[in-house]
Amino acid sequence: MSTVIDQPTGAAAPDSDGPAPIGLGISTALVAGTIIGSGIFTLPAALAAIGPIAIVGCVVSSIGAMLLAMVFAYVSRRFPAAGGPYAYAREGFGDFMGFQTAWNYWIGAWVGVAAISVSAVGYLGNLFPALSDSRFAQIVVAVALVMVLTYVATRGLAAGGSLSFVLMILKVIPLLIIGTVGFVAFDTANFGPANLTGGSAMTAIGAAVTLTLFAYIGVESASIPGQAVKNPTVTIPRATLIGTGLAAVVYLLSTVAVFGALPNEQLASSEAPFADAAQAMFGGWAGPAISIVAVISCLGAMNGLILLSGQMPLAAAQEKLAPRAFGIVNKKSAPAIGLLISGGLAAVMTVFGFGEGGLVEVYTSLLLISTLATLLPYLMVAAAELRYLIVDRQPGPLAGVGLKILITSLSVLYSVWAMSQAGTEEVYLGFMLFLVGVPLFVLVLRMVGNRSGARADITTSDTTTGVP
């Protein structure tokens, strides 16, 4: 049985006859589980080529991610709408920018699924060497992972969210063990020279930030289910801050521990830095164990992105800014057709991605496309919240408003800077995605009979307390 949902984004939460709303645990798992993906397991090797000063870059990226998380917390507290970034951009800048935000985010989500599936196959190859010898087998396994997780997502947010929660626990605990108990193998002599780039300290830190900022994609995850979340004005902000903070702690502790466990030269040349560091910390058995954790981490991130690739266009379809097929839900209230379309595109992208180059090249290329497509929604949300605070905010208490304006302004600057650091070709690709969205916007309006194309008339409340 399928149903077409046609209601405002800000509609009331599901009634008692509908699916149970998701709570703080699952919402937090969506955030932390989507952020902590495949990148953390290869990042230390790339940072080691810069030198230990790269750890400062990790701190800067973590601060930037927390700024964005706070912006999402602010806007979701006053306006907990389904679609998250899409709804926030539409509220601030109208239908066109709402559509562009949904369009770019949707592409970023399913391309990200394809990228992480490639990474998962790489880690599986460490456990099953025969897989590394067959490109056909790699493609089959990668596509199978995408389709299995897509099926789970069609069973509803509760099922997919519960899987995210389990996978988050399975990957966070081992990483925290490395970032705490693993310090028994810590030796500052392994650090070596602080800056290996030959340039200034600021140049080295900037290079490290460029590498690490991509690791925090996912801070918005709790906001996208919107009204499917229990007590959304409280749960979404808390889940966003807790999930992003947890990911930052895991990243920083484990990265520092890995830097101290291996000589910098060995770390920089390692293809599996966490596995090598784990062996130095705990013995030979730990290497394969970390490969298993890496696969689990990939599955968790894929699961989160697949769920979001269905929820974002669902919210847009509810307001006639996406084809009606994306608004059709099954008896589990899951946007089954939208999920199958997204999963199918991810599978196709995976197959074509394997066309040339090694796994690392394929993964990097797909990840850059995904990241650029996701950064525009971040910028739109931060800019929309800044507009609200400066232009649209209703007269009332000023307590905390100045701090919110500062944090939101810094988030806008950080988002613009992050996009500029992706490289000329990648920025060009991101611009082309935006341009392609222009005729698509007109086509969608024609298809669904939406004649307005005007700024949405959405009533919001001004709640200035409860979020830092």
N, C-alpha and C positions, 0 to 999 in steps of 0.2 A: 504493500500500500504506500502510495506517495501523496504528498500534499504540497500545494504551492503556498508558500508563506508570503503574504502581502500586508505588512504592517510597518509602522514607523520604526526606525532604528531605536528610538528611545522608549519603545513600548514596555509595558510591565513585564515582570519576570514570569516564567512559565507557571501555570496554575498547578494545583495539586494533582491533576490528572496527567500532567506531562512528565517528562523525565526529571529526575531529581537534579537540582542545581549542583554545580561543582563547588567545593569549598576551598579553604585556604591551602590545604595540603596539596591538592591537585593543581591549583592555580600556581603555587610556588614551584611545583615540579615542572610545569610548562615553561616557566621563565628560566630556571636554573638548568633544566634538561635541554632546552633549545640552545642556550648560550654555550654550555659545556659540551662541545661536539668533538670533532676529530682534530681540530687545530692544535689543541693543547698538547697532544702527544708528539707533534713534530716541531712545535714552536721553539723549544729550548735550543735545538741545533741551529736554527736560523739566527737566534739572538746571540748565541755563542760566537758567531763570526763577527759580531759588533764588539763584544767584550762584556764584562760584568756591568758596565755602565748601562747596558740595555735594561737592567732591572728597573732603573729609574723610568725608562720609557714605559715599562709595564705599569708602574704606579700612575703615570700620567694618563694612560689609556683607561685604567680602572676608575680614576677620578672622572674622566669624560663620560664613561658608562653610567656612573652613579648620578651625574648631572642629568643625563637623559632619563634615567629611571625616575628621578624626582619630578621631572616635567610630566612624565606619564602618570605619576602618582597624583600630581596636582589636578590635571585635566580629568582623570578618571573619577576623582572624588566628586567633582561638581557635575560631571556629565558621563556616567558609566554606560555608554552606548555600545551596542554590538558593532563589531568592525574595527574598534580601536582607532588606529591611525587614519583609516578612511573616514570614519565618522567625525573625528576631531578636525581633520583638514576641511571636510565639507562644511562643518559648522562655521569655521573661520573664514573660508574663502569661496564657498559655493560649490555647485555641482561639478564644475569642470575640474577644479583642483582635487575635489573628493574622488572623482573618477581616476584622475592621473595617479593619485596616491594608491588607490586600490589596484590599478593596472600594474604599476611598478612593483608594488609589494607582492602581488600574486605571482608575477614572473620570478621575482627574487626567491620566493618560497619554493616553487617546484624545481627551479634550477639548482637551488641549494640542496634539495633532496637528491638530485642527480649527482652533485659533487660529493656529498657525504657517502653515497652508496659506493662510489669509486674508492673512497678512502677505506670503507669497511672491507671491501674486497682485498685491498692491499694488506690490511691487518690479518684477515683470514688466511692470506697467502703465507704469512709467517708461521701460522699454526699448521697449515696443510700445504706443503711446498708444491704438490702437484698442481694446485690451483694457479700458482704463479707461472707455470709453464704453458698454460693454455689460455689464449685470449678469448676464445669462444666460451670456455667455462667461466671466465671472469665476467663476461657480459651476461650470461645466463644467471649467475648468482646475484649480480647487482640488480638486474631487472626483477628477479624473484623477491629480493628484499623489499623493493619498492612496492610491488603488488601485494605482498602479504601485509605490510603495514597500512597500505591503502584500504585493504579489506577490514582491518581492525578499526580504522577510522570510521568506516561506514556503520559500525555497530554503535556509534554515538559518542558524544563527548565524555561520558562517564567511563566507558570502556577504554577509549584512547587515553584519557587523562589518567586512569588507574595504571595503565601500562607505563606512561611517562613517570609516574611516581615511583614505581618499582625499579625502573631502569635508572632513575636518578639516584636512588639509594645505592644500587649496585655499583655505580661508577664513582659517586662522591666519596664513599667510605674508603676505598683503596687509595684514592688521590689524597685524601686527608691523612691517611697513614703515612704516605710518602712525604707529605708536607709537615709531619710532626715526628713520628717515630724515625722516619728516614734521616733525620738530622744526626743520628748516631754516626753516620758515615761522612758528616760534613767536615770539610777541611778547606780553610780559606786559601791554602797554598794552591788549590785547584783553580782558583779564579784567574790567576795570571794578570797581565796588564789590563787596566780598567778599560781603555779605549783602543781597539784594534783597527779602527777605520782610517787612521791617519789624518782625520779632520778634527774639527773642534768638538768639544763636549756636546754643544747644542745640536750639531749636525748628527752626532752619533745617537743622541736621545731621540731626535726627530725620526731617524731611520727605524729605531726600535718601536716608536709609537705607530709608525706606518704599518709595521708587521703585526702589531698586537691589536690595533683598533678593530680589525676584522673579526677578532675572537669574541667580541661582545654583541654580535648580532643576536637579537632575541629578547632584549629588555622589554619589548612591547607585548610579549606573548600573552600575559594575563589579561590585557585589555581587550583582546579581539573577541573572545566569546561574549563579552558584554553582559547582557541581562541573563545569560545562562549561568552566571556566577551567583552564588548565594551571598546576599547582602553586599552587592557590588561596590557601593561607595566606600566600604571599609575593606573588603577582601582584596579588591584589585590593587589599590595603592600599597597595602601591606605585602601582598605577594610580589609585586614589582620590586619593591625595595629589598625585601628579604631574599628573593631569588637572585637578584643582581649582586647584592652584597655577598651572598654565599658563593656565587661564581667567582667574584673578585678575590675572596679569601682563598679559595681553592687554587686559582691561578697563581697568585703571588707566593703562597707558601710552597706549593709543589715546584714552581719554577726555581725559586731560591735554593730549595733542597737539592734539585737536580744539578744546579750550577756548582754546588759544594761537594757533590758526590763523585764527579768525574773531572779529570783534567780538561781545561778548556779546549785544547787541541783535539782531544778525543771526542768531546761533546759536539764540536763544530762539524766533525766528519761523520757523526753517527746518523744512520738511517732510522733508528728507533731509540731516540735518546732516553725516553722514560723506561723502556725495557732494559737498556744498558745500565741506567742508574739504579733501577730496582735490583738488578743482579749484584751491583756493588754494595747495595745497602743490606740485602737480605739473603743473597746466595743465588745459585743458578736457577732454582725453581721459579724465582720471581719474574724472570723475563717472559716466559710463556704466559704466566698469570696476568701480567700487564697487557699483553696482546689481547687476551680475552676481555679485559676491562675496556680496552680501546674499541673493540667491536661493540660492546654494550653501549659505550658512549656514543658511537655513531648511530646505533639503532635508536637511542633516546632522542638525539637531535633530529633524526629523520622523522620519527613519530610526531614530534612537536610541530615540525614544519608542514607535514602532511595535514595534520588537523587544522592548522592555520590557513593552508591553501584552500580549504573548503569554507572556513568561516568568513574570511574576508570577502570573497565574491558573493556569499550568501547575504551578507549585510547590504552590499551594494544592490543586489537584485531585489531586496525588499523595498528599496526606494527607487526602483526603475532606473538604475544606473549600471546594470549588467544584464545580459540575456536571462530570460525567465528560467532557463534550464538550471542555472546556478542557484535559484531560489526554491527548487523542488527538494523537499525533505522526505525521508522514509519514516517508517513507524518508530524508529529510534531517534527521530528528530535530527538526523544527520543529513547534510546536503550530499546525498549519495552520487548524483550525477556530476555535480561540481568536483567531488573528490575523485571520481573515476577519470574525469577529464584531466585534472591536475596530475594524478598518478600516471595516466597514460603519457602525458607530455614529458613528465620526469623520466619515464622509462625510455621514450624515444630519444630524449636528450642524452641519456646514459649511453645508448647504443651508438649514437653519432659521435659522442665524446670519445669513445674508444677507437675511433677511426685512425688516429695517428698519435704518436708519442707514447711515453711511458705513463704509468699511473700518476706520478707526481705532476707531470705536465698537464694531464687531463684534469686532475683535481684542482690545480691552481687556476687554470683557465675558467672552469665552471664557477669556482668560488668567487673570482673577481666579478663575473657577471652578476652573480647573486647579490654580492655585497653592494655594488653600485646601485642596483635596482632597489635595495632596501634603504639606502642612506637618504634618498629623496623623501620617502615618507617620514623619516626622522626629522628632517629639516622642516617639512610642512607642519608637523605636529608642534614643534618648538615655536615656529613662527606664528601659528594659529593661537597658541597659548599666550604669546607675547602680545599679539593684537588684542586678545580678550582683556589682559591685565591693563593695557595702556588705553585702549579705545572703548571696549564694550563693557567693561566691568561696571556693575551697578554701584551707585553711591552706598557706602557702608564703612564698616571698620577697616582701618588701614593697617592694622597689626599684621606684620609678616608680608605685606604686599611688596615692599621694597626688596626684601630678600628674594621673593619669588621672581620679581622682574630681573634681578641680577642673575639668578640661577638659569632662568629661561634664556636670557641674552647670551650667557656663556654657552648654553646648549646650541643655540643658533650658530654661533661662531665656530664651535667645535664641529658641528655637522658640515658646515661649508668647508672648513679646513680638511676634514676627513675625506670628503669627496675629492678635493684638489690633490690629495696625496696618492690617489689610486693610479696615477699615470695618465699620460695624454690619450692613449688609445682607449683606455677604459672610460675616461671621462667623455670622450667622443661617443662611445657606445651608449653610455647612460643618457646623453643628450638625444641620440637617435631614438632610444626607447620612448622618451618623452614626446618627440615629434610624431612618432607612429601613433601615439595615444590620441593625437588631435583628431584625425579622421575617424578613428575608432569611436571616440566620444560621440561624434555626430551620427555615426552608423547605429550605435546602441540606442541613442535617443529616438531614432527613427524606428528601430526594431520593436522597442517596448512601448512606444507611444508616449514618451516623456517629452512634453513640449516646453517645459519651463527652462531648464538649463540655467536657472537662477540660483542665487544664494539661498540655502535652506532657511526656513523660518523656524528655528528650533529654540525653545525656551529652556534656559538653564538656570540653575541656582548658583549663587556665589557663596561657596563654603570655603572659608579661609583658615579653618583650624583643623588640626588632627594630622596633618602631614608636615614634615619639616619644611 
